[in-house]
Amino acid sequence: MGRVCAVEVDGISKHFSLRHTHSLKESVVWALQGRARRDEFTALHPIDLHVGQGESVALLGRNGSGKSTLLKLVAGVMAPDTGEVRVRGRLAGLLEVGAGFHPDLTGRENVYLNASILGVERAEIEERFDDIVAFADIGQFLDTQVRFYSSGMFLRLAFAVAVHTEPDVFLVDEILAVGDEAFRTKCLERIELLRVQGRTLVVVSHDLPLVERLCDRGVVLDRGHLVTDGPIGAAVEAVRVAR
């Protein structure tokens, strides 16, 4: 019997319209010059990708290849222009520093807000609150508005909340490039624990040794096209050759 699918991506694509003018005056000038005020850009051409429960998959490729766009579509942050995405179970992700946090609320208040956004009941949050705070280790800043947090403090709190929601599918986008080395090591140890527990991981990173450590499978994108999908060693080698 095949592995149950945790993430199903069927024929999804994403297009963006890039504006070159930002005022009426610019629009008039560009129109008189016969220049286009916007360009259409295809970030992702139709892609099919199925990730089994318990798989650890790295999305690889150069900047602009479509990795982060694909991850955001899986996370539901953006809607695809074509196709469909289905995720089985609770999903948590670290896509941008501070995403899901309200700047006017304190760290303490944002723990409850962010966890509820991730689908955790208040009783569960209260049960795990001390563990979240201990993991984040931001001390007296817990009761400070998060607008005053550094990017590293954002990461600490966001990661602590995400991993303590016990996600079935965990998404990470280059977020571990932020923060100090000790906390990065702590994060990686927790991600490896999630992997051992059979959680599904989808990771975007340019750190090839890191993805070889964390992932079993690699998916390589190039200008919005899926060009390689296979064992992590082969995928990493394809990226190295293309550089």
Secondary structure as GFF3:
##gff-version 3
##sequence-region A 1 243
A	DSSP	beta_strand	5	19	.	.	.	ID=ss1
A	DSSP	alpha_helix	24	32	.	.	.	ID=ss2
A	DSSP	beta_strand	38	52	.	.	.	ID=ss3
A	DSSP	beta_strand	56	60	.	.	.	ID=ss4
A	DSSP	alpha_helix	67	75	.	.	.	ID=ss5
A	DSSP	beta_strand	82	87	.	.	.	ID=ss6
A	DSSP	beta_strand	91	94	.	.	.	ID=ss7
A	DSSP	alpha_helix	107	117	.	.	.	ID=ss8
A	DSSP	alpha_helix	122	136	.	.	.	ID=ss9
A	DSSP	three_ten_helix	139	143	.	.	.	ID=ss10
A	DSSP	three_ten_helix	146	148	.	.	.	ID=ss11
A	DSSP	alpha_helix	151	163	.	.	.	ID=ss12
A	DSSP	beta_strand	169	173	.	.	.	ID=ss13
A	DSSP	three_ten_helix	175	177	.	.	.	ID=ss14
A	DSSP	alpha_helix	181	196	.	.	.	ID=ss15
A	DSSP	beta_strand	200	204	.	.	.	ID=ss16
A	DSSP	alpha_helix	208	214	.	.	.	ID=ss17
A	DSSP	beta_strand	217	222	.	.	.	ID=ss18
A	DSSP	beta_strand	225	231	.	.	.	ID=ss19
A	DSSP	alpha_helix	232	242	.	.	.	ID=ss20
###
